Amino acid sequence: MGRYGDLDYPVLAKRGTLLGLAVFALGALGELAVHALALQLPAWEMTLLFDAEVLGVLLFLLSPLVFGILLPLTE
């Protein structure tokens, strides 16, 4: 048993990366569909789609760094 419990770092890194990619794709495809169909969405929905893109990119980039490099080194 390690310092942070019994964590499977490679699996967490892969799943976090894929989750980040999925969240980014959801936000990007949502914005693309809104503009392609010339729909009018409230500002909070456009903000939600933009935030999904930003959070997806952050999760995509930080998951391998945190779960693949940082936490295994501190164990």
Backbone as JSON Lines, residues from 0, in Angstrom:
{"i":0,"aa":"M","n":[0.84,-1.17,0.0],"ca":[0.0,0.0,0.0],"c":[0.89,1.24,0.0]}
{"i":1,"aa":"G","n":[0.61,2.13,-0.92],"ca":[1.43,3.32,-1.08],"c":[0.95,4.47,-0.21]}
{"i":2,"aa":"R","n":[1.56,5.59,-0.41],"ca":[1.26,6.79,0.36],"c":[-0.17,7.27,0.13]}
{"i":3,"aa":"Y","n":[-0.65,7.17,-1.1],"ca":[-1.99,7.64,-1.44],"c":[-3.0,6.51,-1.56]}
{"i":4,"aa":"G","n":[-2.72,5.39,-0.95],"ca":[-3.6,4.24,-1.05],"c":[-3.16,3.32,-2.17]}
{"i":5,"aa":"D","n":[-4.05,2.53,-2.62],"ca":[-3.75,1.57,-3.67],"c":[-4.3,2.09,-5.0]}
{"i":6,"aa":"L","n":[-3.64,3.11,-5.56],"ca":[-4.09,3.72,-6.81],"c":[-3.36,3.1,-7.99]}
{"i":7,"aa":"D","n":[-4.09,2.91,-9.07],"ca":[-3.51,2.41,-10.3],"c":[-3.25,3.62,-11.21]}
{"i":8,"aa":"Y","n":[-2.04,4.15,-11.12],"ca":[-1.71,5.4,-11.81],"c":[-1.84,5.33,-13.33]}
{"i":9,"aa":"P","n":[-1.39,4.29,-13.98],"ca":[-1.54,4.25,-15.44],"c":[-3.0,4.29,-15.89]}
{"i":10,"aa":"V","n":[-3.85,3.59,-15.18],"ca":[-5.28,3.59,-15.53],"c":[-5.9,4.96,-15.29]}
{"i":11,"aa":"L","n":[-5.55,5.59,-14.17],"ca":[-6.08,6.92,-13.89],"c":[-5.6,7.94,-14.92]}
{"i":12,"aa":"A","n":[-4.35,7.83,-15.34],"ca":[-3.82,8.76,-16.34],"c":[-4.55,8.58,-17.68]}
{"i":13,"aa":"K","n":[-4.75,7.34,-18.08],"ca":[-5.43,7.07,-19.36],"c":[-6.88,7.52,-19.32]}
{"i":14,"aa":"R","n":[-7.57,7.19,-18.25],"ca":[-8.99,7.55,-18.16],"c":[-9.18,9.06,-18.04]}
{"i":15,"aa":"G","n":[-8.3,9.73,-17.31],"ca":[-8.39,11.18,-17.2],"c":[-8.14,11.85,-18.54]}
{"i":16,"aa":"T","n":[-7.18,11.33,-19.29],"ca":[-6.89,11.88,-20.61],"c":[-8.07,11.68,-21.55]}
{"i":17,"aa":"L","n":[-8.64,10.5,-21.54],"ca":[-9.8,10.25,-22.4],"c":[-11.02,11.06,-21.97]}
{"i":18,"aa":"L","n":[-11.2,11.24,-20.68],"ca":[-12.3,12.06,-20.2],"c":[-12.12,13.51,-20.63]}
{"i":19,"aa":"G","n":[-10.9,14.02,-20.54],"ca":[-10.62,15.37,-21.0],"c":[-10.9,15.54,-22.48]}
{"i":20,"aa":"L","n":[-10.49,14.55,-23.26],"ca":[-10.75,14.6,-24.7],"c":[-12.25,14.58,-24.99]}
{"i":21,"aa":"A","n":[-12.99,13.76,-24.25],"ca":[-14.44,13.67,-24.46],"c":[-15.15,14.97,-24.07]}
{"i":22,"aa":"V","n":[-14.74,15.58,-22.97],"ca":[-15.37,16.84,-22.54],"c":[-15.06,17.95,-23.55]}
{"i":23,"aa":"F","n":[-13.82,18.0,-24.03],"ca":[-13.47,18.98,-25.04],"c":[-14.28,18.77,-26.31]}
{"i":24,"aa":"A","n":[-14.39,17.52,-26.76],"ca":[-15.13,17.23,-27.98],"c":[-16.61,17.59,-27.83]}
{"i":25,"aa":"L","n":[-17.17,17.35,-26.66],"ca":[-18.56,17.7,-26.42],"c":[-18.78,19.2,-26.53]}
{"i":26,"aa":"G","n":[-17.9,19.97,-25.91],"ca":[-18.02,21.43,-25.99],"c":[-17.8,21.96,-27.4]}
{"i":27,"aa":"A","n":[-16.77,21.44,-28.08],"ca":[-16.45,21.92,-29.43],"c":[-17.54,21.54,-30.42]}
{"i":28,"aa":"L","n":[-18.02,20.3,-30.35],"ca":[-19.07,19.88,-31.27],"c":[-20.39,20.6,-30.98]}
{"i":29,"aa":"G","n":[-20.64,20.9,-29.71],"ca":[-21.84,21.66,-29.37],"c":[-21.8,23.06,-29.97]}
{"i":30,"aa":"E","n":[-20.65,23.73,-29.83],"ca":[-20.53,25.08,-30.42],"c":[-20.59,25.02,-31.94]}
{"i":31,"aa":"L","n":[-19.96,24.02,-32.52],"ca":[-19.99,23.87,-33.97],"c":[-21.41,23.65,-34.47]}
{"i":32,"aa":"A","n":[-22.18,22.82,-33.78],"ca":[-23.56,22.55,-34.17],"c":[-24.42,23.8,-34.05]}
{"i":33,"aa":"V","n":[-24.19,24.57,-32.99],"ca":[-24.97,25.8,-32.8],"c":[-24.71,26.77,-33.94]}
{"i":34,"aa":"H","n":[-23.45,26.94,-34.3],"ca":[-23.13,27.88,-35.38],"c":[-23.54,27.34,-36.76]}
{"i":35,"aa":"A","n":[-23.42,26.03,-36.96],"ca":[-23.78,25.45,-38.25],"c":[-25.29,25.51,-38.5]}
{"i":36,"aa":"L","n":[-26.05,25.35,-37.45],"ca":[-27.5,25.38,-37.59],"c":[-28.09,26.77,-37.38]}
{"i":37,"aa":"A","n":[-27.23,27.75,-37.11],"ca":[-27.63,29.14,-36.9],"c":[-28.68,29.26,-35.79]}
{"i":38,"aa":"L","n":[-28.43,28.57,-34.7],"ca":[-29.33,28.62,-33.55],"c":[-28.94,29.76,-32.63]}
{"i":39,"aa":"Q","n":[-29.9,30.24,-31.87],"ca":[-29.65,31.26,-30.87],"c":[-29.77,30.62,-29.49]}
{"i":40,"aa":"L","n":[-28.65,30.57,-28.8],"ca":[-28.66,30.03,-27.44],"c":[-28.47,31.16,-26.44]}
{"i":41,"aa":"P","n":[-29.0,30.97,-25.24],"ca":[-28.73,31.96,-24.19],"c":[-27.24,32.01,-23.88]}
{"i":42,"aa":"A","n":[-26.83,33.11,-23.31],"ca":[-25.41,33.31,-23.03],"c":[-24.86,32.26,-22.07]}
{"i":43,"aa":"W","n":[-25.66,31.81,-21.11],"ca":[-25.15,30.85,-20.15],"c":[-24.87,29.5,-20.81]}
{"i":44,"aa":"E","n":[-25.63,29.14,-21.85],"ca":[-25.37,27.88,-22.54],"c":[-24.1,27.96,-23.4]}
{"i":45,"aa":"M","n":[-23.88,29.11,-24.02],"ca":[-22.63,29.28,-24.78],"c":[-21.43,29.28,-23.84]}
{"i":46,"aa":"T","n":[-21.6,29.89,-22.67],"ca":[-20.54,29.88,-21.67],"c":[-20.27,28.46,-21.18]}
{"i":47,"aa":"L","n":[-21.31,27.67,-21.02],"ca":[-21.15,26.29,-20.6],"c":[-20.38,25.48,-21.63]}
{"i":48,"aa":"L","n":[-20.67,25.67,-22.9],"ca":[-19.94,24.96,-23.95],"c":[-18.48,25.4,-24.0]}
{"i":49,"aa":"F","n":[-18.23,26.69,-23.85],"ca":[-16.85,27.19,-23.83],"c":[-16.09,26.65,-22.62]}
{"i":50,"aa":"D","n":[-16.74,26.66,-21.46],"ca":[-16.09,26.13,-20.26],"c":[-15.78,24.65,-20.39]}
{"i":51,"aa":"A","n":[-16.66,23.91,-21.07],"ca":[-16.39,22.49,-21.3],"c":[-15.15,22.32,-22.16]}
{"i":52,"aa":"E","n":[-14.98,23.16,-23.15],"ca":[-13.77,23.1,-23.98],"c":[-12.52,23.38,-23.15]}
{"i":53,"aa":"V","n":[-12.55,24.43,-22.35],"ca":[-11.38,24.81,-21.56],"c":[-11.06,23.73,-20.52]}
{"i":54,"aa":"L","n":[-12.07,23.25,-19.81],"ca":[-11.84,22.22,-18.8],"c":[-11.38,20.91,-19.43]}
{"i":55,"aa":"G","n":[-11.89,20.61,-20.62],"ca":[-11.45,19.41,-21.32],"c":[-9.98,19.47,-21.68]}
{"i":56,"aa":"V","n":[-9.54,20.62,-22.16],"ca":[-8.12,20.78,-22.5],"c":[-7.25,20.67,-21.26]}
{"i":57,"aa":"L","n":[-7.67,21.32,-20.17],"ca":[-6.89,21.24,-18.93],"c":[-6.81,19.82,-18.4]}
{"i":58,"aa":"L","n":[-7.92,19.12,-18.41],"ca":[-7.92,17.73,-17.96],"c":[-7.09,16.85,-18.87]}
{"i":59,"aa":"F","n":[-7.17,17.09,-20.16],"ca":[-6.4,16.33,-21.13],"c":[-4.89,16.51,-20.91]}
{"i":60,"aa":"L","n":[-4.48,17.73,-20.58],"ca":[-3.06,18.01,-20.4],"c":[-2.55,17.65,-19.01]}
{"i":61,"aa":"L","n":[-3.36,17.85,-17.98],"ca":[-2.88,17.65,-16.62],"c":[-2.98,16.21,-16.11]}
{"i":62,"aa":"S","n":[-3.89,15.42,-16.63],"ca":[-4.03,14.04,-16.15],"c":[-2.75,13.22,-16.33]}
{"i":63,"aa":"P","n":[-2.13,13.22,-17.5],"ca":[-0.89,12.44,-17.61],"c":[0.24,13.0,-16.73]}
{"i":64,"aa":"L","n":[0.28,14.31,-16.57],"ca":[1.33,14.89,-15.73],"c":[1.15,14.54,-14.27]}
{"i":65,"aa":"V","n":[-0.09,14.63,-13.78],"ca":[-0.34,14.38,-12.37],"c":[-0.3,12.89,-12.05]}
{"i":66,"aa":"F","n":[-1.06,12.08,-12.81],"ca":[-1.16,10.67,-12.49],"c":[-0.07,9.82,-13.12]}
{"i":67,"aa":"G","n":[0.59,10.34,-14.13],"ca":[1.64,9.57,-14.78],"c":[3.04,9.91,-14.31]}
{"i":68,"aa":"I","n":[3.22,11.15,-13.81],"ca":[4.57,11.57,-13.44],"c":[4.64,12.02,-11.97]}
{"i":69,"aa":"L","n":[3.83,12.98,-11.59],"ca":[3.95,13.61,-10.28],"c":[3.64,12.66,-9.13]}
{"i":70,"aa":"L","n":[2.48,12.05,-9.1],"ca":[2.12,11.19,-7.98],"c":[2.98,9.93,-7.87]}
{"i":71,"aa":"P","n":[3.31,9.26,-8.96],"ca":[4.22,8.11,-8.8],"c":[5.6,8.5,-8.26]}
{"i":72,"aa":"L","n":[6.08,9.69,-8.58],"ca":[7.38,10.12,-8.06],"c":[7.35,10.47,-6.59]}
{"i":73,"aa":"T","n":[6.2,10.89,-6.08],"ca":[6.12,11.25,-4.66],"c":[5.79,10.05,-3.78]}
{"i":74,"aa":"E","n":[5.53,8.92,-4.37],"ca":[5.16,7.72,-3.62],"c":[6.34,7.14,-2.9]}
